[in-house]
Structure formats: structure tokens, C-alpha cells
Amino acid sequence: MKLFYKVVDVFTFRRFFGNPVAVLLNAEGLAADEMQRIANWTNLSETTFVLPPETAEADYTLRIFSPRSELAFAGHPTLGSAHAILEAGLATSRPGGRLIQQCDAGLIQLSVGKREAVPELYFSLPPAQFQPLGEADLTELALILGRKVEIESAPAIVNVGLNWIVAQLNDATSVIDLRPDFARLAALERRLGVAGLTVFGTHKHGEAAIEVRAFAPSSGVLEDPVCGSGNGSVAAFQWERGLLPSEGVDYVAAQGRCVGRDGRVRVSVDVRGNIRVGGACVTCLDGWLMR
């Protein structure tokens, strides 16, 4: 049996930048353990499996796997899979350029558009939920980071379909220079039941407003090159902490330079705090796997 397969770079219009996701386009008949083995084999931060929708409201169903486990939701796999599905002709966008993805986190709204003739995809972030970190966890996080954390915008667990610890650092340079203790971080992730840690800091100049990095060693991903759900959790964190204008804002986040990917994530937050995350996608591999 041939499994039709694409690898899509997400949050970039240049091949071999951004964050790759492997997309299996005809996954009917694959058991969960087979999906997990394939995801471990691709060794990318996420591999997705496209299935028929289970409800008339959705255009398709998506299952998302890291090398070690299945995820209820993840951002860059959502965008890259939508790009692959549209490119393969397995779905067409609805009026207004809409797509609806079904996954374990529910129905995810996507939109298709263009910026300066470059196609872009966006997903609407599920409503965020927040959980404060206890004093002992904040102390442990400071040891993991090797520096003090911003107490005025105290780190928290942000659930956007995937749980991230989110922490603000002093500036973009602090983010770029960060060398976390991965062993301690993996232990903290397992104890708190979170996917990983996302940190951000502001740029003083340039196209990008903030620099972002995301780490998930307990899932087998030391550093996710460019993370959609991580950027969504950062946007939700900033909105909750009053770090964004109350009338809403559009901004660009940079992520991936520390692993040679240098992606760009476009984030939109409206006056009600609703968040959209998106960017460009490009296919860099098109073929099939033998089952």
C-alpha cells in the first residue's frame, strides 16, 4: 500500500526554512500504533495523518503525533496539513476562504489568504485557559533557564489545546542566548503535564516584534523550530497580562534562528482577545511511503 506523503515547511515561503511537518494524506486503515511508528521514523517535531471528517461541519480529520505521543492539537501541523490537503485537491476552501479541521481539540477554523501575492494560512486559536505556577515551580524554572524570570508578568501554564509553560525574558537577545537545562525541563514537563516551555522577549528594532523559542524535551523535541501553538500561547499570555494594546494588534514573531530555520509567524489579536496565528507554507517533498 502506498501512503501519499508530503513534507511542508511552515511559517516560511522559502524551502528548508521554517518548521517542517510530514503529512500522510491517505491514512485510512492505519492503526494508532502504526501512526506512532511512522512519526518516530520521520523524526520531525510532528507528523500528521489525514482522515475523512466525522461530522458534516468539518472538511477533514487530522491526527497529530510527535515522535513519542499523540497530540490533541498543534499549530504548525495544522497549517502545513491544510496546505498539503489543498495542494493535493483533497478539500477546497469554503466561501470566504475557510477550512474546518476536526481534531482531538475540536473543530479548528482556518482561513486562506494572500499577502503580497504569497499565499498564507491562519488558524483561529482555541480559547486559552491559564494556570499559575507555584513558588517551587517558579524556582525550578529559574534554575532551568539559568536566570531570573519576569515576576511582573509571572510565568504561567497556558492551555490552547496544548499546554505550554510561557515565560517572558528581558529581551530578544536573552531569548536567543538561552541555554536551558533540558534534563530538568523534561522532568518539570512530566510533573506538570505540559507539552513544553515557550519563552519570548521583545525586539527593539526590525520587522519582528518579539523573538520566540519553544522547547519540549519530554516529547523528544529539544527545540521546536517554529511553533504555532507556542506562539498562540505567547499571544494569549501577553493579552492576559495586559502586554498588548486593548484595541487589538497585529504583529510578527521571529523564531527558529537558533536552529537555522528563521521562520516568521503572523499573529492577530482582536479587541475581544480572539487570536489568529498564521504564515506562509511551502512543500519541499512530495512522494509516497510503502506500507
Secondary structure as UniProt FT lines:
FT   STRAND          2..10
FT   TURN            15..16
FT   STRAND          19..24
FT   TURN            28..29
FT   HELIX           32..42
FT   STRAND          47..51
FT   TURN            56..57
FT   STRAND          60..65
FT   STRAND          70..71
FT   HELIX           75..88
FT   TURN            95..97
FT   STRAND          98..103
FT   TURN            104..105
FT   STRAND          106..115
FT   TURN            116..117
FT   STRAND          118..124
FT   STRAND          129..132
FT   HELIX           135..145
FT   TURN            152..153
FT   STRAND          156..159
FT   STRAND          163..168
FT   HELIX           172..177
FT   HELIX           182..192
FT   STRAND          196..202
FT   STRAND          210..216
FT   HELIX           217..219
FT   STRAND          221..224
FT   HELIX           228..240
FT   TURN            241..242
FT   TURN            246..247
FT   STRAND          249..255
FT   HELIX           257..259
FT   STRAND          263..269
FT   TURN            271..272
FT   STRAND          275..279
FT   STRAND          281..290
//
